[in-house]
Amino acid sequence: MESKIVLITGAARRVGAAIAVELAARGCSLGLHYRHSKADAERLAAQIRERWSVPVHLFPGDLLDPAFPARLIEQVVGKLGGLDGLVNNASLFRPSPLAGLALEEWARMEGIHIRAPLFLTQAAWPLLRERQGCVVNLTDIQAEIPLSGHLAYTVSKAGLLALSKALAKEMGPEVRVNSVSPGVVLWAEGMDPPDGDRAGLLAKTALKREGQPQDIAKAVAFLLLDAPYVTGHNLVVDGGRMLY
């Protein structure tokens, strides 16, 4: 397979790191974005270079900086020479109940989950169009099953789901745009599930177990590399959670 160049946002840890590893194993050259997790990003990049000998470059920055998306794409092209795929994985999960929701929190969630993916995709569009590329956005099953007490997260992820479909129509036929909606894959760090205990949630999942970051990574790789006639699609990877 001809090596593909892929940029992943929020790539230093958790699902983002798993996506990076899966794509490296498939021979992709990688641009890994991070904001604060420098040590994790450097460690991941070193592991990937040692195991798969593919080009990996790190790109720190704040996706909420209005100038950063265009600058990030420019930096990726400068280091890697082009762009075939964009994975908008960066995410923020924390409570935002209606009663206490502040404009600042709403703007931050909207910025991370809608505005940054939109304008990063816009900046990447000429390159992706030239190379018949692909965009994959990481949404959430909570975009379709609202999560109590997490209004800004739920609505902004739903916005990303809608954005993915709208971009697929806008950017076709040259560029494909899809999304992946994880279910229970990694529990939120330092937080109990907001909608029940862990055992109770898994009991309401057809496969009766949590997924692994690799499950999401393989779905992303499929949409990027193995699905040339799939666009405007949301791939749910939830072990059957949405059946309940």
N, C-alpha and C positions, 0 to 999 in steps of 0.2 A: 504494500500500500504506500502510495506517495505520502510523505510526512505532511500532516496538517498542523497549522499554527493556531493554537487556541488560547484565548484569554479567559481566566476564571477570576471572578471577584470574590472576596472573602475566602481565599483559598488556603489559608494557613492551618486551619484546624477543622475537626469534625467532618461534616459532609463535604465541605470544600476540598479538604485534603484528600479524602477518598476519591473524589472526582479527578483530582490531579494525578493520583497514583494509577487509576484505571486508564486514563488517557495516555499517560506515559507508557504504560504496558502495551498500548495499542500503537505506539510509535510517534505520538504527537509531540511537537515542540510546544513549550508552555510559557505563558506569561502568567505569573501568580500575583494577584493583587492582595494586599493586606493593609490594615490601618494601624493597629497597635501591636499585633502579634509577631514582632520581628524575629524573635528567637525561634518560635515555632516555624515560621516561614523559611528561615535559613536552614533549619534542621531538615525540613521536608525537601527542600531543593537539593541539599547534599545527598539525601537518601535516593532521590530519583536519579540524579546524575550518576551515582555509583552503581545503581542496579540496572538502569536502562540506557545510560549514555545518550540521553536526548538533551537538546538545549533547553535550559530553564532559566528564566530571568525573573527577578522580583521587582515589584512596583508598589511602593508604599504610597498612601494618600487617602484623603478624605473624600468620599463619594458625594458628600453634601456641599463641597466647594463647587460653585457653579462653573468654574473654569477647569475643574479637574478632568471630567470625562474626555474632552477633546485632547487635553494634554496627555492623558493616559494612553489613548489610542496612538498618538504621535510617538510616544516613548516606546510602545510595543513594536511599532513598525521600524523604529530606529534600531532596536535591538534584535528583532527576529525577522524583519524583512517583509512582513505582510500579515494578513489575518484571514483565517478560514472559518473560525468559530468563536462565538462569544457565549460564555455561561454567566448569566447574572445570578449569582448564588448568594451574595452578601445579604445578610438579614439581621433583624433586631427583634427579639421576643421579650416582652415584658408587659405586666398588667397595665390596662388603661380603661378603668371602669367609667361609665358615662358620667356619674356624679362628680368625679374629680378630674375629668379629662381637661387638660390645658392645651391651648393653641400650640404651644411650643412642642409638646409631646406628639400631637397630631401631625404637625409639620415634619417632625423628625421621622416618624413612621412612613408618612407619604413620600418623603424625600428618599429614604433608603429603598423602599419597595416599589415605587412607581417612577418618581422623577429621575433618579440615577439610572435605572435600567433604560428608560426612554431616551435620555440624552446620550448615554453611552452607546446605545444602539444607533442613534442618529449619527454620531461621530464615526462609527464603524461602518456605516452603510456603504459608502463608496468602495471600500476595500472588500467587503463581503460580496457586493454585487459583482465586482470584477472577478472574484474567484468562486462564484456560485456557492457562497458560504451559508452558514446556519447560525441561528440564535436559539439558546435554550434558557428559559427563565425558571427559577425554582420558586414555586408557589407553595400551597399547603392545602390539605383537605379542609382546613378551617375556613378557607375562602368560600366554600360551599356549605359548610356546617358551622355557623357562627359560634365562637367560643365566648361564653359568658365572662364578663370582666375584662375582656381584651378587645375592646371595640376598635381602637386604632389599628391594631395588628390585623384583625379579621378583615376589616374594610380595605386596608391597603393591600393585603394579599389578594383579595377579590379584584381590586383594581389592576394588579399585575396580571391576573388571569385574563381579564378583559383586554388589557394592553397587548398581551401575547397574540390573541386572536386578531385584534385590529392591525397589529404590525404584520402579521402573516398576509393579510389582504393588501396592505400598503406596499410591502416589499417584494411581493411576488411579481414575476415568476423567477427572478434570479436568486432570491434569498428565502430560505425556509425559516419559519419561526414557530417554535413549539414550547411547551412547558411541562414540568414534572411536579406533581403534587404528592409529597410524602405524607404518610400517616405517622404512627409511632415508630420512630427510627432511633433517635437519641432523646433521652429525657432532658428537659431544660436544666441547665446547671444550677444547683442550689435552690431549686424550686420543686415543690410537689405539683402533680398534675392539677390544673385549675378546675377540671370537670370530673373529678373522682380519683380514687386511689389507683395505683398502677395495676394491681391484679384485676380490679373491676373493669378498667379500660381494655385490658387484654382479653378479658372474657367476652367483650363486645367486639371482638375481631375474629373473623372467620378462621384464621390460621392460629389463633390463641397464643401468639408470641409477638414480640417486637421485631421489627426489621433491623437491618444493619446498614451502615453508611454505604457499604458496597452495593447494596440493592439499588440505591438511588444513583450511585455512580454508573452502574451498568445501564440503567435506563437513560441517563444523560448521554452516555457513549453511543447507545443505539440510535438515539435521535440525531446525534451529530454525524455519525459515520455510516450507519447502516439503513437509513430510512429515507432514501432520495425522493420518495413520492408521498411523504408525510409532512404536512404543514398545517398550522392552525389547530393542532391537536394538544390536548392536555392528558398526559399519561399519569394515571393515579397509581401510586405504589404504596399501598396501605394495608396489605394483608387481609383485605376484606372489611376494613373498619367502616367504610361507608355503606355497607349492607345493613347496618344496625341503626 
